[in-house]
Amino acid sequence: MTEPVESAWQDKLDTTYERTDLLFSLLPREALLERPIGLRHPFLFYLGHLPAFAWNQIGRGVLGAGHLDEAFDVLFERGIDPQDEQSARRTIISTWPPVSAVLAYRDEARRAVRTRIAEILAREDDPLCENTRILHLVVEHELMHQETLLYMVAECRPGLIQRPATLAPPEGGEGRAAERVRITAGPAAVGAAWDAIPFGWDNEFGRVEYEVPAFSLDSLPVRNRDWLTFVRTSGAPASLKPRAWIEDGSRLSVKTVFGPVPFELAEGWPVQVTGEQARAYCVFRGGRLPTEAELCRAAYTTPDGARRPHPWGDAPPAPHHGNFHFARFYPLPTGAHPTGASAWGVEELVGNGWEWTRTPFAPLPGFVAYARTYPGYSADFFDGEHDVVFGASWATDAKLLRPSFRNWYRRNYPHAFTSFRVAWDD
């Protein structure tokens, strides 16, 4: 009975590894020691971190199998999230192992994890093995890092990363302007009950029913062209310039994972800004950022009170619903997926950019860091400096599109593939 399940999990791991390897193949080997984002380790760390995390969770953590390679298991155990670059400089490691040694460790860790799947399936007395939770945890961790790896790629110097011919070029256009949509008062759920989903991260549990007052919400995210109008008409300070914009004299361009593109091509894409910058724009518009509960109501409820698993309804996520799951390696102009609209007529609640909210990332009632192998996954960020972001970006795997999934960033972090829209009190 366990053999089909074991084989299925081996396939899931292999599929995840294939995409990870594709993303790392975008980097010239000599670039692996580069650190394009000062708040992060160099690329080489992440090459070792993903296999180390998997082994540390499964081999060392759940099965008690000990170290695979003690030096590498520890060196690559955990990344960093410093408050600023001064704090990040205290974490600098001056000497890294050879790339060949890290690749050999990666391959050995992958083999070791695959051979332990049957042991996981045989354990019936461990909540991390029940429903193969530890395997979900390892796969989803790697899927999330595939996205964060690309934040770093987008910050590489122009010309370093070339777009493979097999990947489609970026699509441009003005996008569609947002319209204000009224959402009537009613309930919204955040989180999930423990038995309602086969796997969730610790911060997803403790389902809360909110009674959301009536509010209005932009039907689409704010575009680059909207932000340009904002800075030109408001006399905005330099601190409100998006990190993703590059000014070269009178020329303006926008960063992508394959180098900058002319602003005219990207003008209709959602603008990528920090949560702090997004708040300033909302004030300019006479509004505010929405809360997590408000976006849950706009996405997963209907005016007649029904609940939906996705904004568009019951159908599983598909390319015509939104820009997610690496369907493209770029954002798209707003309004490109009208079939993904919610019952309220609000579009792009999933895909094209994680949406900033004004909700601080915090535990739901009854929070328990149930994954004893990874107790700090959420708890380390309950610090009042990180805000919940909602939805998904183009680089978010479809496995993460469940309504209970909660993501977060430090509100001054400029590198994530984010978007936002404006809300107003009714």
N, C-alpha and C positions, 0 to 999 in steps of 0.2 A: 504493500500500500504506500510505503514511503518512497519507493523508487521513482514514480512519476513526479512526486512533489520535489524530490531531490534534483531530478533532471530539470524541472521547470526553474528551480532557483539557480542552478548552474547557468541556464540560458539567460536569466535576468542579470546575473553578475557579468556574464560575458558581454551582453549588450551594453551594459553600463561601462565596462572597461573599454569597449570599442569607441564609444563617443569620447571618453576621457583621452584616449590615445590620439584620436583625431584632433582634439583641441590642442594637445601638447605638440602635435606634429606641425601646427601653424608656426611654432617658434623655432628659429634657427638654434641649433644646439648651443652655440656660443652665447645665446641670449638667456640661458637658463639661470645665470647668476645675476641677471639684472633685477632691479627693484624699482619698477616704474611708479609704484605707489609707496611713499615713504612709511605709511602706516601698516605696511604688510611686509612679510619676509620675501626674499627673492623667489622666482618661479621654482627653483630647485626644491625649496622646502615643500611645496605642494605636490611635486612629483613623488616625494617620499611620504608626505602626510597621509595621503589617501590610503595606500596599502597599510601604513602603520596603524591608522585608525581602525581599519577593518580587523587586523590581527589583534590589536589591543582590546577591542570590544569582544570579539568572538573567542579567540584563542586564549588570551590571558584573562579577560574579564569574566566570561560565562563558563568556559570549560576548564579554567585553571591549568592551562597547558604550559604556562611559563613563557619566557622570552623566546622569540624567534631569532632576533639579533638585538641584544640588550642595548647597545649603543644607538642603533637606529630606531628601535622601538621608543626610546626615551627622547632622542633628538627631534623626531618628527611627530611626537605625541600630540602637540597642541599648538595652534596658531596664536595670533595676538590681535587685540582690538584696543590699541592705546587711544587715549583722549586726543593727543596731538603728536606732531612729529618729534617734539622734544622728548616726550615720553617714549616714543618709538625708538629713538636713538639708544636708549638704555637696553633695548632688547637685541641690538645688532650682534650677529654671530659673524666673526671675521673670517673664519675658515670653515668651508663646507666640504663634505666628502666628494670624490670624483663622481661625475655623472654616471659612469659605467657601474660604479658600486651601488648607486641609488637605483638604477634600472634593474640590476641583479636582485636587490632586496625587494623591489616591487614585484618582480616575477615570482620570487619564492613566496612572498606573502600571499599573492593571489592563489597560487597552487595550494598553499596551506589552508586557506579559507575554504576553497572548494572542497577539499577532502574532509572538512569538519561538518559539512551540512548535515550528513546523516546523524552525527552525534547531537546536533541541535534538535533534529526532529524526534530523536529518541527520548529527550528530556521532557518529562511531564510535570515536574515539580517546581518549575521555574517560570515566573511570569514573563521573563525575557525570551524564553523559548516557546511559550504558548503563542499560538497563531504566528509562529516564526517572527516574533517582534524584533529580535536582534538582527535578523537578516534584512527586514524592512529598514531598520535604523541605519545599517551600514550602507545600503543602496541609496536611501534618500540623502544621507550625508554626502555621498559622492555626487549625486545629482545637483545638490545645492552648490557644491564646490565647483562644478562645471560652470555655473553661472558666475560665481565670484572670481574664478580664474579669468574670465573674459573681461571683468572690470579692469584687471591689470593689463590685459592685452590692449585694451582701448587706450591706455595711457602710454603705450610704447612710442618711441620716437617715430615720426613719419618715415615710411619706406621700409621699416623692419619687417612688418607682417604683410604678406601678400595674399590676396583673396584667391583661393583655388578656383580654377575654371569651372569646377563642378558646382560651385555655389552661385546662386543668382545674384546679380548686381542690385544695389539699392534702388528702391522705387521712390520717386519724388512726387511733389504736388502740394497744393495749398492745404489739403485736408479740409474737413468740414468744420465750420464754426459750431461751438456749443450753443445749445438752447437751454433755458432754465426750465426744469421739470419739477413739479410739486409732488412731494411724497407725503401722503396723509399719515396721520398718527396711527401707530399700531405696534405690534410686537416684532422683535428681532432676536434671534438666537446667536450667541457667540459661544464657540466651543462645542464639545461633544460629550456624551455619556461614555463611560469606560467600555461598555459592551456594545456600543452602537457602531463602531468601526473596527476593522481588524488591526489597524495600527494607527497610532497618533503619537506625536511628541508630547512630553509632559505638560507643556503649556496649553495644549488643546483641550485638556480634560477639566471638568468642572463646568458643564454647560450652564449658561446663564441666559435667562429670558429677560430682555429689556423691553420696557414700554417706551417707544421712541416718539417724542412729540413731532408734529408735522414740521417739515422743513422743505426747502427747495435745493436743488442740486443741478449743476451743469451736466448736460447730457453727454459731454465728451471732455477729455482732458485738455488742459491748456497747451497750446502749440508754441513752437519756437517763434513763429511770427507774432503771436500774442505777447510773448515776453519781450520781443524787440520793441513793440509799441509801448509796452509798459516802461521800459528803461528810457525810451526817448521822450515820452510825455511827462514822466514823473521826476526826471532829473535824478534817477536812482543812483546811489553811490556805487563805486567799483565793487564793493562786497556783494552786490547782487548780480554780478556777471556770472553766468553759469560756467562751471569748470569745464564743461564739454564744448564751450565755444572757444575758437581761436581767432584772434584779431591780427591781421597782417596789413598794416596801413589801413586802407579803406576796404580791404577784403575781409569777409567774415566767413568762417567755415565751422563745421561741427564734427567732433570726433566720432569715429566708429571703430569697431575692432579691426578694420582693414584700412585704417588711416582716415584723415579728414576728408569730408565732402563739402562742396560749396553750400553755403547757407540756403541758396535758392532751391537746392534739391531737398534739403531737410526742413524747410520752413513749416511744413505741415505735420512734422513729427511731434509727439509730445516732448515738451521741454524737460531736460534732465537737470534738476536742481536739488538743493538740500531741503530738508524740512523747514529750516529757518527761513530760507529764501521763499519757499512756497507760502509761508505764513504772511510774509510781507506783501506778496502779490494779492493774496486774499483780502487783506486790509485795503489795498488800493482799489479793489473791486467792491468794497463795502460788504464783504462777506467773511468767511472763515474756512478753515479746513474742516471736512466732515469728521465725525467720530467713527470708530470701528463699527459700532452698532448701527449707525446710520447707513454705512455702506453695505453691511450685511442685510439690512432691510431693503435697500434699493436693489440688491443683487438677488436675494434668495426668497423674497416674499412676493405675493401678487396683491393687487388692490382688493381682491375678494377674500384675502386671508389665507390662501394656500401657500405651501412651502415648496421650493424647487431645489434640486441638488446642484443645479447650475443656473446662471442667469437666464439662459435661453430655454431651460426646461429640463426634461428627463434624458435627452439624448446624450451619449458620451461625447467628450470634447472632440471636435473635428476641425480641420483647417479653416472651414468657412465660418466657424464661430469666433475666431480671434487669432491674434498673432502670438502664439506660444509654441512650446515644444520644438524649438529650433526649426520651425517651418521656414523661417528666413533668418539671416544673421544680422538683421537691421530692424529698427522700428519701421512702421508704416504710417503714412498720413492718417490722421484721425478720421474716423467714419468709414474705414475700409471694410468693416464686418458688421453690417446692419443686422444680419441674422443672429448675431450674438447678443442682441439687446435684451435687457431684462423686461419683465412684464410691465414695468413703469416707462419703458422707452429709453432707459439709460444704457448707453453703449460703452464697450471696452472696459467693463468692470473686471474682466479677466483678460490679461495679455496686453502687450505693447508698453508695459511699464508698471512697476509696483507703485501703488498710489499712497502718498503720504496721508496720514490721518493726524488728528490732534490728540489721539489716545496714547498716553505713555504705556510702554510695554510693561505689563505687570501680571502677576499670577491671577488666574481665575479662582473663585472660592473653592476651597478644598484642595488647592494645588499640592501635588506630591511629586517629588523628583524620583519617579518610580524606577528609572533606568539607573541602577546602582553603578553601572559601568561608566555612566556619563552624567553624573548628578549636576554638573554645572552648565549643561546645555542651555537652559533658560535662566536659571537662578542667578548666574553671574551677571546678567544684564537687567535685572530688576533694580535699576539704579536711578531712575528718573531722567536719564540722559538719552534713552533710546525710545523711539516711537514706533507703534505698529504701522506697518505698510500692508496694503491690501491688494489682493488680486494675483498678478503674475506679470512677468515681462516676456519678451520674445524668447529669452533664454531659460525659461522655466519649464521643466519637464511636466508633462500632463499628469504624472502620478501625484503631483503636489497641488492639483486643482480642486481638492476637496474643500467644502465650505468651512470646516473647522481649522484648516491649516492657518497658522499665524506666523508672520515674518516680521522682522524689525530691523531698523538701522539707527545708528547714532544720528540725531537730528541735524548735525552739522556735516554729515558725511556726503561728499559731492560725487562719488564715483559710481554708485549703484545705478542700475537701469530703472530709474524711477520716473513717475509722472505724478500729476495731481489734478484735482478739479476743485471748483469753488462751491461751497454750500452757504446757505443763508437761513437764519431763523425765520420761521413763518410769521 
